Amino acid sequence: MFRYGLPFQNTNYFSGCKSVVANRIISAKADGEPAHRGKIFQGHETHPPKQKPVSVMPIDPGTASRQNKSVTALLLPGYAPDLQWMARALNAGRVILDDRHPFSRKSKVHRTKIRTPDGHQWLSLPIVTEDRRKPINRVRIDDRRPWLQHHLQALEFNYRNSLYFDYFEPEIRADLQVAAEYELLLDAVRHLMQRQWIYLQLPEFPEWISEIEADEPCTERTAVAGRPVDEPPENLPVAPGSSVWQEPNSRNYQKPHPEATQPDFRIPEYRQHFPGFVPGCGVLDMLFEYGPESWQILDGIKSGHG
């Protein structure tokens, strides 16, 4: 399993860091096709990001050894997932992102939580009203609402004095600017997630339901997925003795899988920019505070499922 070589613009970020994670970046390519034009973006209209790709090293064997091969994590994509989401993604043997699930305002597909002096704030991508009952991959962003400047201002106001804000701010600003060019919510979220994946130097990016189905002939798709082609994947079959992890506290917006179990992940209370600890913040909160050492927080996640 290899890490994706997604674009990273701020090379000074890595040259100024001595961590093991930062040293895994080995070179920056001056030319070449943007990474988003590969298979990972098939089936979605995209605008080319304005960043250059980098090459990355294979993941440490220890990372793969933590994965529970008998578990499939069936998760929804998200603007900037929280650590409970990450715990499932990093510890499951297989991770599938359900981009065909019906959209719900209660989900975190279009929003993320950040810290503020008074507690927390939600940053949300505005959705076209008539699309709120559509599948996630058909929902459009409401570009009549000036969300981009609001999100950038909120991040700067709340994190500008964080230890790694200066390293990540140009990257995240560019990411959000690219996201604002997309018409579809999924394209914007996909871009943001892939960028966050490389900032955290995580293993191979998860699979997408729509791409799994697209790779199968139409006559085989029902047999493989165990359901009609247009039916949501709550009945996605798993191997005998296997189980499915879904998002925590998602019963109000994610259809439960019959083999679903709830893992007992204990998230460490890491240092946040303001006093106290607010659970459920997205990975941007951790990145601004810990930078390339964020892997220490992810490694500190404990599971009661071994």
ZAMARGU-4260 file (C-alpha; in steps of 0.2 Angstrom, whole numbers, plus 5000, padded with zeros to 4 digits):
<rodrens>
0) 5000/5000/5000 | 5007/5017/4995 | 5003/5035/5000 | 4996/5046/4986 | 5007/5059/4979
5) 4995/5074/4980 | 5000/5092/4977 | 5009/5101/4991 | 5014/5119/4988 | 5023/5125/5003
10) 5040/5116/5002 | 5047/5127/5016 | 5035/5118/5027 | 5044/5101/5025 | 5062/5109/5024
15) 5059/5117/5041 | 5053/5101/5050 | 5063/5087/5057 | 5050/5074/5060 | 5049/5057/5053
20) 5033/5061/5044 | 5040/5076/5035 | 5056/5067/5030 | 5045/5055/5020 | 5043/5068/5006
25) 5057/5065/4994 | 5055/5077/4979 | 5044/5089/4971 | 5040/5088/4953 | 5041/5104/4943
30) 5030/5097/4929 | 5017/5084/4926 | 4999/5081/4926 | 4989/5086/4942 | 4986/5071/4953
35) 4967/5074/4952 | 4966/5069/4934 | 4969/5050/4938 | 4958/5036/4942 | 4953/5044/4959
40) 4944/5058/4950 | 4935/5047/4937 | 4916/5050/4935 | 4917/5068/4942 | 4919/5085/4933
45) 4934/5094/4940 | 4943/5110/4939 | 4962/5108/4939 | 4970/5113/4956 | 4984/5125/4955
50) 4997/5115/4965 | 5011/5104/4959 | 5012/5086/4964 | 5025/5078/4975 | 5032/5060/4976
55) 5030/5051/4993 | 5037/5036/5001 | 5028/5020/5005 | 5019/5019/5022 | 5027/5011/5037
60) 5023/4993/5039 | 5017/4997/5057 | 5002/5007/5050 | 4995/4992/5040 | 4997/4981/5055
65) 4985/4991/5065 | 4971/4988/5053 | 4957/4976/5057 | 4956/4965/5041 | 4939/4958/5045
70) 4931/4976/5045 | 4924/4987/5032 | 4922/5005/5036 | 4907/5012/5026 | 4908/5031/5029
75) 4902/5047/5021 | 4914/5059/5014 | 4917/5075/5023 | 4924/5093/5022 | 4937/5089/5036
80) 4933/5073/5045 | 4934/5072/5064 | 4945/5060/5074 | 4931/5047/5077 | 4929/5046/5058
85) 4948/5045/5056 | 4949/5031/5069 | 4937/5021/5058 | 4946/5024/5042 | 4963/5021/5049
90) 4959/5005/5058 | 4948/4996/5046 | 4954/4983/5033 | 4944/4992/5019 | 4937/5009/5018
95) 4923/5014/5007 | 4916/5031/5005 | 4897/5032/5001 | 4895/5046/4988 | 4878/5039/4983
100) 4870/5041/5000 | 4856/5053/5001 | 4862/5070/5007 | 4857/5076/5025 | 4860/5092/5033
105) 4863/5082/5049 | 4879/5074/5041 | 4896/5081/5041 | 4898/5079/5022 | 4897/5098/5020
110) 4903/5105/5036 | 4917/5104/5049 | 4919/5110/5067 | 4933/5122/5072 | 4938/5129/5089
115) 4934/5146/5095 | 4938/5156/5111 | 4920/5152/5117 | 4920/5134/5112 | 4917/5129/5093
120) 4910/5135/5077 | 4903/5125/5062 | 4910/5130/5044 | 4897/5124/5031 | 4897/5124/5013
125) 4880/5131/5007 | 4869/5119/4997 | 4856/5122/4983 | 4839/5120/4992 | 4831/5109/4979
130) 4846/5097/4980 | 4844/5093/4998 | 4835/5076/4995 | 4847/5071/4981 | 4862/5058/4982
135) 4878/5067/4988 | 4886/5065/4971 | 4872/5076/4963 | 4871/5090/4976 | 4877/5107/4971
140) 4885/5121/4980 | 4875/5137/4981 | 4888/5149/4974 | 4876/5164/4977 | 4882/5163/4995
145) 4899/5170/4999 | 4905/5156/5010 | 4924/5156/5004 | 4928/5172/5012 | 4918/5168/5028
150) 4928/5152/5030 | 4945/5159/5027 | 4941/5173/5040 | 4935/5161/5053 | 4951/5150/5051
155) 4962/5166/5052 | 4953/5173/5067 | 4954/5157/5077 | 4970/5150/5072 | 4982/5163/5066
160) 4992/5162/5082 | 4993/5143/5081 | 5010/5135/5080 | 5008/5129/5062 | 4996/5141/5055
165) 5009/5150/5044 | 5014/5133/5037 | 4997/5127/5032 | 4987/5144/5029 | 4993/5146/5011
170) 4990/5128/5007 | 4972/5127/5015 | 4968/5144/5007 | 4973/5137/4990 | 4963/5122/4993
175) 4947/5131/4998 | 4949/5143/4983 | 4950/5127/4971 | 4935/5120/4981 | 4925/5136/4977
180) 4927/5133/4959 | 4917/5117/4959 | 4899/5116/4955 | 4896/5099/4964 | 4898/5097/4983
185) 4906/5080/4981 | 4920/5087/4969 | 4924/5101/4982 | 4924/5089/4997 | 4934/5076/4987
190) 4948/5089/4983 | 4948/5095/5002 | 4949/5077/5008 | 4963/5072/4997 | 4973/5087/5002
195) 4971/5083/5020 | 4976/5065/5017 | 4993/5071/5011 | 4995/5084/5025 | 4993/5070/5037
200) 5003/5058/5027 | 4990/5044/5028 | 4989/5027/5018 | 4980/5025/5002 | 4965/5035/4999
205) 4948/5026/5002 | 4937/5019/4988 | 4921/5026/4982 | 4905/5017/4980 | 4902/5025/4963
210) 4919/5019/4957 | 4917/5002/4963 | 4901/5000/4954 | 4908/5008/4938 | 4922/4995/4938
215) 4909/4981/4937 | 4899/4976/4922 | 4881/4981/4924 | 4875/4962/4924 | 4887/4958/4938
220) 4884/4974/4949 | 4868/4967/4958 | 4877/4951/4962 | 4893/4960/4968 | 4884/4973/4978
225) 4869/4962/4983 | 4856/4975/4978 | 4849/4984/4963 | 4861/4996/4955 | 4851/5012/4961
230) 4848/5006/4978 | 4858/5014/4993 | 4872/5002/5000 | 4865/4999/5017 | 4865/4981/5012
235) 4883/4980/5005 | 4888/4962/5008 | 4904/4958/5019 | 4913/4942/5020 | 4908/4929/5033
240) 4913/4934/5051 | 4916/4952/5045 | 4908/4967/5051 | 4905/4985/5046 | 4909/5001/5055
245) 4899/5017/5051 | 4900/5034/5057 | 4897/5037/5076 | 4880/5044/5081 | 4874/5043/5063
250) 4858/5035/5065 | 4849/5051/5060 | 4857/5053/5043 | 4866/5036/5038 | 4856/5021/5034
255) 4862/5007/5046 | 4870/4992/5038 | 4864/4975/5045 | 4882/4970/5050 | 4886/4986/5058
260) 4895/4987/5075 | 4901/5002/5085 | 4919/5001/5089 | 4925/5008/5106 | 4938/5021/5100
265) 4945/5032/5113 | 4951/5049/5106 | 4965/5057/5116 | 4962/5075/5122 | 4975/5084/5113
270) 4981/5101/5115 | 4970/5114/5106 | 4973/5132/5103 | 4961/5138/5116 | 4959/5132/5134
275) 4950/5116/5137 | 4946/5102/5125 | 4931/5102/5113 | 4928/5084/5105 | 4923/5082/5087
280) 4933/5095/5079 | 4939/5092/5061 | 4957/5088/5056 | 4961/5106/5052 | 4961/5109/5071
285) 4974/5096/5074 | 4985/5102/5059 | 4986/5120/5064 | 4991/5115/5081 | 5003/5100/5078
290) 5008/5101/5060 | 5018/5086/5055 | 5017/5079/5072 | 4999/5076/5070 | 5003/5057/5068
295) 5006/5057/5087 | 4988/5061/5090 | 4982/5048/5077 | 4993/5035/5085 | 4986/5039/5102
300) 4969/5033/5097 | 4964/5018/5107 | 4952/5004/5102 | 4943/4992/5113 | 4942/4980/5098
305) 4961/4977/5098
</rodrens>
